[in-house]
Amino acid sequence: MRWKQLLTYVIGGQAVILVASAVFGTIPRDLPQGFEYGGLAYLGISAVLSGAMVSGDRIRANAALEPADERRSRLTYTLLVGITGLVSLGVGHVIRLALRP
């Protein structure tokens, strides 16, 4: 995956979180909370996509049947989703610290 696509993906994910926070919360009071909830959602999606939520027998069966290029592609997207979640949590934390009286 190219760096340009990665950057587009991360910026797009953050834009979705920002819009959702603006729609469901009041800015700036709930903006950090929106970023944090979005980050947690991204991390949950990443855990599900990576296969971390299944048993070892199922992981072994999937590894035996899944082609290597499909596995590599799935894990790349899982990594991107996880990075987006971590960035979102970090942004929410920084905004929360900046708004602290």
CORKAFEN-V789039 format. One record per helix or strand. SS is the DSSP state (alpha for helix, beta for strand). FROM is the first residue (numbers start at 1). TO is the last residue. Records with the same first field share a line. If there is no record, write none. Layout:
SS=FROM-TO, FROM-TO
This chain:
alpha=3-24, 31-50, 56-65, 68-99
